[in-house]
Amino acid sequence: MDPIDKKQLKKLDCPKCNRPKLRYAHSRDGVTPDGGDGPDRDVYCDNCRSNLKESDGKLQAQWRQLKAERTPAPVVQRH
């Protein structure tokens, strides 16, 4: 599983309502911000109010596609 950047999370669509209003859930203990920094953080949708996990298959697929689009292609030198 690839950890999702907090700034890029807003660009991903919610798997349930298909709208881009996701954010990391606030910590329950008040100590660790943004749902913690563990391997599987909680994600919250502001539109449909659903709770998701960062490891959700649809979120990970969208994240990989977004990363591929913003990563430049390798430079190939031709002689």
Buried (B, 14 or more C-beta within 10 A) or exposed (E): EEEBEEEBBEBBBBBBBEEBBBBBBEBEEEEEEBBBEEEEBBBBBBBEEBEBEBBBEBBBEBBEEBEEEEEEEEEEEEE
